[in-house]
């Protein structure tokens, strides 16, 4: 366990950061280049998982409040915006991911001055991309919803909800910036505290705005905006106060073109990957819309449940990205391979358990969202189909975490192309070749996971072969 010294710019006294332990001066800063990989990944991923579960608990509560207080059509309207939100958030999320990878690699390489420069430069990049994304999304909402064939009885509420979501992108960016930088430094706990606060506040405001004030889907979106803003500001202020890497003077506030270039080089392929995935889910949502509001409500409820299922996978993937970034910076590819192996075994075991739950209790879970029996029956059948493919989700998330962490830009593009090919081409093919009808929607999702999981695994094996024949690069202390 190494000790690192920092000179506080304002007070001029030495601050000691014991990596991997909590210090009174800062949050948790974990050195993931030493120790047992699975233990480190689990410790780091657990706060991420708890935070993500709180976030999904909010999403579930939001859907339940909208569905039960406003009806199935309102739930369908909220669900119809999910894939579009994902599409417009992709640019911002991709750039954010690139910034986090660069920061974690510099931290692993112990280039302390550049870590601080990366934190500052990332702020400029992420704020700019958030403003651009939010503005474009706000202007394009009615057009895109119309292109998707959103039913007339759902369209007005969908436009309101999506425009509110678009306006909140810069607010969400504040929290995402602070949390991504803290996670890159090995601190997954601090973002958790503010996310929990945000989720609890969000549910309370949902009940107030929707249930008490009768503001409809506008109220649900407004509750999200307020809670995200407060969580973002609080998280950023905490980082400035507690984390020495955020103790910045005026001389630190310059924009570093070299770091920006590297972050954008890694972030743009990620943005393209997520954009292609978002386009594919938007295309699939368009197919869902053709089957009417019952299918839309079932699809929305199923998505909410599967977002919950995917949280352990997503948390491990995020942990792997930080772990891989630090170990790449430290020149330890053998630890990356070990982390991949251990986390993949854990995620496959989890996938098996989740499959069993959905097979046994799918309809009961859908019934938490709506009263309509036709929606419950369809949603239950859908979950029985998609849960058969959860093993491939485990492969996707683990491979993606490692490959994103090493900065494999080509992988991001490959993964996005596979996803869009599956979700755009498969519905047409399956509708012609099978008599599954509306269930084609969920067959498409499952088969797409198979294709993407196979592509991810092959790409990882290619990276592994390369590292086994290359000598580790040397790293100099800045």
Residue pairs with C-beta under 8 A, 6 or more apart in sequence:
1 18
1 19
1 20
1 21
1 31
1 34
2 19
2 31
3 16
3 17
3 18
3 19
4 16
4 17
4 19
4 110
4 112
5 14
5 15
5 16
5 17
6 14
6 15
6 16
6 17
6 112
6 244
6 247
7 13
7 14
7 15
8 14
8 15
8 244
8 247
9 247
9 248
9 249
9 251
9 252
10 247
10 249
15 25
15 26
15 244
16 23
17 23
17 25
17 26
17 29
17 244
19 29
19 30
19 31
19 186
20 28
20 29
20 30
20 31
20 35
20 186
21 28
22 28
23 29
25 242
25 244
26 187
26 242
26 243
26 244
26 245
27 182
27 187
27 189
27 190
27 242
27 243
28 186
28 187
28 188
28 189
28 190
29 185
29 186
29 187
29 243
30 40
30 43
30 44
30 186
30 187
30 188
31 186
31 326
32 40
32 41
32 44
32 108
32 186
32 322
32 323
32 326
32 327
33 108
33 326
33 327
33 330
33 332
33 335
37 323
37 335
37 338
37 339
37 342
37 343
38 339
38 342
38 343
38 346
40 323
41 316
41 319
41 320
41 323
41 339
41 342
41 343
44 186
44 188
44 319
44 322
44 323
45 188
45 312
45 315
45 316
45 318
45 319
46 188
46 315
47 188
47 189
47 191
47 192
48 183
48 188
48 191
48 192
48 314
48 315
48 318
48 319
49 311
49 312
49 315
50 192
50 196
51 191
51 192
51 195
51 196
52 311
52 314
52 315
53 308
53 311
54 195
54 196
54 199
54 200
55 195
55 199
56 304
56 307
56 308
56 311
57 199
57 308
58 198
58 199
58 202
58 203
59 304
59 307
59 308
60 304
60 305
60 308
60 368
60 369
61 203
61 206
62 78
62 202
62 203
62 206
62 220
62 223
62 224
63 75
63 78
63 79
63 300
63 301
63 304
63 369
64 368
64 369
65 206
65 207
65 210
65 211
65 220
66 74
66 75
66 78
66 210
66 217
66 220
67 74
67 75
67 297
67 301
67 369
67 370
68 369
68 370
68 371
69 210
69 211
70 210
70 216
70 217
72 293
72 294
72 297
72 370
72 372
72 375
73 153
73 154
73 157
73 293
74 157
74 216
74 217
75 297
75 300
75 301
75 369
75 370
76 151
76 154
76 293
76 296
76 297
76 300
77 154
77 155
77 156
77 157
77 158
77 161
77 217
78 157
78 158
78 161
78 217
78 220
78 300
79 296
79 297
79 299
79 300
79 303
80 145
80 148
80 150
80 154
80 158
80 285
80 289
80 296
80 300
81 145
81 158
81 161
81 162
81 165
82 281
82 285
82 300
82 303
83 278
83 281
83 282
83 284
83 285
84 137
84 141
84 144
84 145
84 148
84 162
84 278
84 282
84 285
85 137
85 162
85 165
86 274
86 277
86 278
86 281
86 282
87 144
87 275
87 278
87 279
87 281
87 282
88 133
88 134
88 136
88 137
88 140
88 166
88 169
88 278
89 133
89 169
89 274
89 278
90 271
90 274
90 275
90 277
90 278
91 129
91 132
91 133
91 271
91 275
92 126
92 129
92 130
92 133
92 169
92 173
92 176
92 271
93 176
93 270
93 271
93 274
94 267
94 268
94 269
94 270
94 271
94 272
94 273
94 274
94 275
95 125
95 126
95 129
95 263
95 264
95 267
95 268
95 270
95 271
96 126
96 129
96 176
96 177
96 180
96 267
97 180
97 266
97 267
97 270
97 321
97 404
98 262
98 263
98 264
98 265
98 266
98 267
98 268
98 270
99 118
99 121
99 122
99 125
99 126
99 180
99 181
99 263
99 267
100 122
100 180
100 181
100 183
100 184
100 321
100 322
100 325
101 184
101 263
101 266
101 321
101 325
101 404
101 405
101 407
102 118
102 122
102 259
102 262
102 263
102 266
103 115
103 118
103 119
103 122
103 180
103 181
103 184
103 185
103 325
104 183
104 184
104 185
104 321
104 322
104 325
104 326
104 329
104 405
105 325
105 326
105 328
105 329
105 407
106 114
106 115
106 118
106 329
107 115
107 184
107 185
107 186
107 325
107 326
107 329
108 325
108 326
108 327
108 328
108 329
108 330
109 329
109 330
109 475
109 478
110 329
110 330
110 475
110 477
110 478
111 329
111 477
111 478
112 478
113 478
114 256
114 259
114 478
115 185
115 245
116 245
116 248
116 252
117 252
117 254
117 256
117 259
118 256
118 259
118 263
119 181
119 245
119 246
119 248
120 248
120 252
120 253
120 254
120 255
120 256
121 255
121 256
121 259
121 260
121 263
122 177
122 180
122 181
122 259
122 263
123 177
124 255
124 260
125 260
125 263
125 264
125 267
126 173
126 176
126 177
126 180
127 170
127 173
127 177
129 173
130 169
130 170
130 172
130 173
131 169
131 170
133 169
134 166
134 167
134 168
134 169
134 170
135 166
137 162
137 165
137 166
137 169
138 163
138 166
138 167
141 159
141 162
141 163
141 166
142 159
144 282
145 155
145 158
145 159
145 162
146 155
147 286
148 282
148 285
148 286
148 289
149 286
149 289
149 290
150 158
150 289
151 289
151 292
151 293
151 296
153 293
154 293
154 296
157 216
157 217
160 216
160 217
160 218
160 221
161 217
161 218
161 220
161 221
164 218
164 221
164 222
164 224
164 225
165 221
165 224
167 225
168 221
168 224
168 225
168 228
168 229
171 225
171 228
171 229
171 232
172 228
172 232
173 232
174 229
174 232
174 233
174 235
174 236
175 191
175 194
175 195
175 198
175 228
175 231
175 232
175 235
175 236
176 232
177 232
177 236
178 191
178 232
178 235
178 236
178 238
178 239
179 190
179 191
179 194
179 195
179 235
181 239
181 245
181 246
182 188
182 190
182 191
182 235
182 239
182 243
183 191
183 318
183 322
184 322
184 325
185 243
185 245
186 322
186 326
187 243
188 319
190 235
190 238
190 239
190 242
190 243
191 235
194 231
194 232
194 234
194 235
194 238
195 231
197 230
197 231
197 234
198 227
198 228
198 230
198 231
199 227
201 226
201 227
201 230
201 231
202 223
202 224
202 227
205 222
205 223
205 226
205 227
206 219
206 220
206 223
208 219
208 223
209 215
209 218
209 219
209 220
209 222
209 223
210 216
210 219
210 220
210 223
213 219
215 222
239 246
240 246
240 247
240 248
265 409
266 407
266 409
268 409
269 409
269 410
269 412
269 413
270 404
270 412
272 412
272 413
272 416
273 412
273 413
273 415
273 416
274 416
275 416
276 416
276 417
276 419
276 420
277 415
277 416
277 419
277 420
279 420
279 424
280 419
280 420
280 421
280 422
280 423
280 424
280 448
281 423
283 420
283 423
283 424
283 427
284 423
284 424
284 427
284 441
284 444
284 445
285 299
287 427
287 440
287 441
287 444
288 295
288 296
288 299
288 441
289 296
291 438
291 441
294 372
294 374
294 375
294 378
295 378
295 438
295 441
297 369
297 370
297 372
297 375
297 379
298 366
298 375
298 378
298 379
298 382
299 379
299 382
299 441
300 369
301 366
301 369
301 370
301 375
301 379
302 366
302 379
302 382
302 383
302 386
302 442
304 369
305 358
305 365
305 366
305 383
306 383
306 386
309 354
309 358
309 390
310 393
310 397
312 347
312 350
313 347
313 350
313 351
313 393
313 394
313 396
313 397
313 398
314 397
316 343
316 346
316 347
316 397
316 398
316 401
317 397
317 398
317 400
317 401
317 404
318 401
319 343
319 401
320 339
320 340
320 343
320 398
320 401
320 402
320 405
321 401
321 402
321 404
321 405
322 405
323 336
323 339
323 405
324 336
324 339
324 401
324 402
324 404
324 405
324 406
325 405
325 406
325 407
327 333
327 335
327 336
327 339
328 336
328 405
328 406
328 407
329 475
330 475
331 472
331 473
331 474
331 475
332 472
333 467
333 470
333 472
336 402
336 405
336 406
336 467
337 464
337 467
339 402
340 398
340 399
340 402
340 460
343 398
343 401
344 394
344 395
344 398
347 394
347 395
347 397
347 398
348 391
348 394
348 395
350 394
351 390
351 391
351 393
351 394
352 390
352 391
354 387
354 390
355 387
355 388
355 390
355 391
357 387
358 365
358 383
358 384
358 386
358 387
358 390
359 384
359 387
362 379
362 380
362 381
362 382
362 383
362 384
362 387
363 376
363 377
363 379
363 380
365 383
366 375
366 376
366 379
366 380
366 383
367 376
369 375
369 379
370 376
378 438
381 439
381 442
382 439
382 441
382 442
385 439
385 442
385 443
385 446
386 442
386 445
386 446
388 446
389 445
389 446
389 447
389 449
389 450
391 453
392 449
392 450
392 452
392 453
392 454
393 449
393 453
395 453
395 454
395 456
395 457
396 449
396 452
396 453
396 456
399 453
399 456
399 457
399 459
399 460
400 411
400 415
400 456
402 460
402 463
403 411
403 412
403 456
403 459
403 460
403 463
404 411
404 412
406 463
408 459
408 463
410 459
411 456
411 459
411 463
414 455
414 459
415 452
415 455
415 456
415 459
418 448
418 451
418 452
418 455
419 448
419 452
421 451
422 444
422 447
422 448
422 451
422 452
423 444
423 445
423 448
426 443
426 444
426 447
426 448
427 440
427 441
427 444
430 436
430 440
430 443
430 444
430 447
431 440
434 440
434 443
436 443
